[in-house]
Structures are given as C-alpha cells and as structure tokens.
Amino acid sequence: MKRVIDDDHYFLAEFKKALRKYVNELVINLDEKFPHKFELFVQANELIIDKLGERIPANKWSYYRFGLVTEGGGDYRCGIHKFRAKRNTLVMIPPRVIVSSEWSPHTKGYFLVFNLEFFLQSHFPYRYIQNKRILQPAVLPYVELTDEQAKTVEKIFKTIISEKTQEGPHQMELIAIKIIELIIYCERLYSDSQEISRNSISLNITEKFTQLVELNFTRERAVTFYASQLHIHPNYLNALIKSHTGLTAKESIQNRVLLETKYLLHTTDLSIKEISNEMGFDNPTYFNVFFKRFENISPAAYRASFI
C-alpha cells in the first residue's frame, strides 16, 4: 500500500512541475509536455487537490479521464461545455478534449486516468470503449447521479483503487474489467438521464463526421472526402471539429488510423506490410513514415515493446 501511495505522490509531483512550467501556454499539450509515460492512474480527489492545487489550467491529453465528486465541487470547462461538478456529479472526459478546472479546497471524490494501451496490454479489445457514446467529444461530459447511483459508482472506484494496491495475479485484467463496468454503467446512466441535443447544427455535423470516419478511415484520409459527404467546405469542417474536440478533422482522421494500427500491431500476427494494406497505404514505406511521425518509433518497434 505504501509503495503505491509513494508512486502516486511522485507522479503528482511531476505532474505539478509540468503544469507550472507551461502554465502560460494557451493550452498545455500534456502528450508533449508531461515526460512520464503511464497507462493507469487512480486516486482520491483530496490527494490530487492537495498535491496539484485547486486550479488546473487548460490542457489536452490522449487519455480518458473519469471523476466522481462526493463532497465539495469544482468548475469545469470541457470542450464547448462549462459546468459545475458538485456532490454526486460524474465527469467523463474523452481524449484530446481541452479541459480546465478550479476546485473548492475540501473537495472529495475519485479520479481515474487511463489510455487505450492499458486495455491492449490487458488483452481487452479497445472496441469495448471506443464506440461508447459518453466518450464522444460532442456529448455533455457529465451526469448528475442519485445517491444510490453515486454509491454504485463510488464502489467501482474503490475496488479499482484497492486492486491497484494488491499487486496480485491478473491485477491489470481485473482492473480493466472494473473500468469496463464503470464505462457501461455510465453509458446506461447517461442514456437514462438525457438524449444528445439534436438542435445544434454543429453537434449534428460533429456526430455525423465521427460516424463517417468510423466507416471510411481505412480507405479515405482526405478531409475533402468527408466535407463533400457533409456538403460543407473542408476548412469549415476542420474549424468546426476543432472547436468541439480540440483537434482538426485531419488530426481526428489520423488519430483513428493510428488507433486501429496499434490494435492490429498488438493483437494480430499480420505483417507490417499487411497492416499497411489494411490501413489503405499503397506504400509500406510511407506507412512506416506516417506511424513514426506520430509515435516516434516504427511500427515494428512499437509491436516489439509489447513482447
């Protein structure tokens, strides 16, 4: 137990350094500015606020972030949404969405951070979380819970924290199962509480764009293709998607290609050339250059890192 807590203290201290160092930037890109790579972090809000302070500046990250407030509260800006997270508020922040927050000093609750590599290494298909509505950038990033619902969510957080301290056999698999349980339960709560607004034209376009990318990303990587399908100008599509997600349409397409590539590299025996073909690259050399430009290692080296 003590070693896990010490590790978390170190992690938070390093995180605080990164936030302070780049606090004057308009948006802190934590994928670039936070040098410590990890796959899972979970802790009580009171420890996080104690170590980081009450104000978290605007940032974006390629991690999923879930939080539950049990006492106190905080003011959030998450993408296009601004809201107060108070007692029994469940917060769900998708990857790469710009977010900032300011907290009351005695806030309590839980916070969970994880990435897709955590699921890949736990041998769970990423599709368990990739297609969930609550993790799409266009939807409302929070839901208000009843006391009973909050107790159910709190129990899941406590189990994840407890399992993290055990370091027993199949620890990561068990944690992955609890995270999937959390996501599925959150999806149910969201569906019960509200429907996505259909009145906003920009939200509709964002959702349709996401659906089109999912259907076509292995064949079409040009923004012009998606803009033509949506009957809008490519520049407008880039700007609109960025306003909702923090990424341009082009970056969103590229990220989807990278996500699928990582999945195939980790879970299949397909050769690099075969994966290149699957992703719609005519030239394996260009595929290697594309992957290395974003991941700083070759596809072969990425695959070897899991062995």
N, C-alpha and C positions, 0 to 999 in steps of 0.2 A: 504493500500500500504506500509506504513512504517513498519508495523509488519512483512510483508513478506520479505522485504529487510533486516530487522534486523535478521530474522531467517536465511536468506541466508548468511549473514555476519558471524553468529555464526557457521553455517555448514562449511563454507570455512576456518574459523579459526581452527576448529577442524581437518579438513582435512589436513591443512598445518602442524599441530602438528604431525599427523601420518606419513606424508611423510618425515618430518625432523627426526623423531625418528628412522625410519627404512631405512634411505637413503643409508646406507652401505650394505644393503642386495642386492643380485644379482637381484632378482625380488620381489617386495613387494606384498604379497598376501593381498589385501585390505579386502577380506571377513573375514580374521583373524585379521588384524592389525587395521582396522577402526572400532571402537566400536559402532558407531551410526547407527542404522538400519533405513532405509527410503525406500520409493518406487518411489519417483519422485523428480528430481531437474532440474531446467531450469533457465539459466541466460545469461546475455550478457558476451561475452569473455573479454571485458575490465575490468569488475569487477573481474572475475576469475583470470586473469593475475595479476591484482593489488594486490589481496589477497594472491595468491599462489606463485607468481614469474614467471619468464619466462621459467624455466626448470622443467619439471615433470619427475621424474625418472621412470625406468621400473617398471611396475605394471601389475597385472591382477585382474579381478573383475567379479562377476557373474551378471553384469549389462550391458544393451545395452547403447551405447553412440553414439550420433549423434551431428555433429557440422557443422556450416556453417561459412566460412570466408568471410567477406565483405570488410575488409581493412587489409593490412599488410600480415602476414603469419607466418608459423611455419614448422619446420622439424619434421617429424614423422617416427618412427619405429613401425610398427604394424604387429606382427607375422613375416612372411618372407618378408614383404614389407617395403621399405624405400621410402619416397616421400616428396615432398614439398607441403604443403597446402597453396595456395595463394588466392587472390581475386576470389570469385565465386567457391571455392572448397568445395564440400560437403563430409564430412567424416562420415563413418559408421563403428563402431567398435563392433563386436559381443562379447558376454560374454566370459570371461576367456582367451581371446587372449592377449598375452603380448604386451604392448604398452608403448612407451615413447615419449616425445615431447619437443621441445625447440622453444620458440616463440619470434618474434620481439616485442619490448616493446609497440608499439602503435597499436597492432592488434585489430580489432573489428569483431564482429560477434555474434554467439549464440552457446550455448552448452546445450544439453539435456541428462539427465541420468535417466533411469528407469529400473525396473525389472519386471518379469512376475507376481509377486504378485500384482503389481499395476493394471494389466489387470484383474486378477482374482477377485480382490475386486471391480472392476468396472463392473463385470459381462460380460466381453467380453471373448470369447473363445481364449485361447492362440494361437490356430492354425492360427489366423489372422497374427501372426508374425513368428511363429515357422518355417513355410515352405518357407519363403521368401529367394530367392537366395542371395540377398545383405547381409543377416545376417548369411551366412555360412562362417566359418573361412578360407576356401580356396580361396575365391574370392578377387579381388582387393578392398581394403577398402575405396576407394574414387572415385569421378567422378567430372570432370570439367564441370561447367554449363555455359550456355549463360547468358547474363544479364537478359533476360526475365525469364528464368528458375530460376535464383537466386532470383529474386523478388518474384516469386511464393512461393519458399521455405521460404524466409525471412518472408513473410506474415503469413505462418503457425506458425513459431517460435513466432512471435509477438502475434498471437492470443492465443497461449498456455500460454505465459507469462502474458498476460492481463487477461485471465480466471483464472489463478492461484491467481491473486490479488483480484478477485471479492468475492470469498468465498460465492457464491450464491447457490441456489438449483441445484442439479445434476452437480456440478462443476467437479467432477472427471470423470463422464461419458463423459462430453463434451471434456475434455482434452484427454481422451482415444480415442475419435473419431478423434480428430485432429492428434494425434500420428499415428493412423492407416492411415489417409490420407497422412501423411508425408512418411510413410513406403511404401505405394502403389505407390506414386508419385516417390519416389526414385527408386523403382523397375523398373518402366517404364523408367526412365532416364537411368538407368544402362543398361537395355536391348537395348535401342536405341543407346547407345554410344559404346558398345563393347560386345564381347562374351567372356566367360571364356576361357582361354587358354587350348587347348586340347593337346598341345605338351609336357607338363611336365608329366612324368610318375607319380611322387609323387602327383601332384594335382589330377590326374585321380583316383589314389588309394584312396586319401582322400575323394573325392566326392563319389566314389563307396561305401566306408566304411560307410559314413553318410547315404546313401540310404539303405544299408543292415541293419544298426542299426534301422532305422525307420520301416523297415518291420518286424524285428525279436526280438526287445528288450524285449517284454513281454514273449518270450519263451527261448531266448538264451542270457545269460550274460557272457559266456566264450569267451575270446579273441581268443582261439584256433578255435572256430567255424568260426569267421569272417575271420581269417587268412587263414583257409582252403578254404573258399569261394573265397578268393582273390588270392590263390595259392602263399602265401608268409609265411615266418616264423613269429610266434607270436611276438617274440622280435623285429623283424624289423617293424612290424605293429605298435607296441607300440611306438617305437622311431620315426617313420615317422609321426604318428598322433600328437605326442607331438611337433615335430618340426614345425608343421603348426598351432597348436591350443593352445599350452601350456599345454595340457592335454594328458595323455596316452590314448590308445584305451580303456583300462579297465575303466579309470575315465570317459571317454566320454559315455560309455555304462551305467555306474552307474548314471550319471547325467540325462540321458534320462529317466531312470526308475524313478528317483526322481521327475522329471518334470511331468510325467504322473500321478504319485501318488498324487502329490499336486493338480493337476487338478481334479482328481476324489474325493479327500477329500473335496475340496471346492465346487464342482458343482453338486455332486450326493448324493443320500441318501444311497449308498451302505455301508454295514457294513465294518469294518476293515478287517474281515475275507474274505469277498467277494472281496475287493480291493486287498488283499494279493493274492488271487487266480488269479485275473485278471493280476497281475504282474508276475505270474509264480512262486510264492513261495508256496511250499508244506506245509510249517510250518508257521502259523501266528506269532509264537514267533520269528522265525528268521526274518520275515518281519519287526516286531517291532524293533528288534535289528539293522537291516540294516538301517532303517529310522532314528533311534535315533543317530546312529553313525555319520551321516552326518548333521542332523538338530539340534541335542542336545535336542530334545523333542520327545515325542512319536507321532505317527500318530493321536491318539485321542486328544492329547493336541494341536497339530497343527490345527486340524479341529475346536476345541473349540475357538481358537484365532480369528476366523473369525465370530463367532456368536455375 
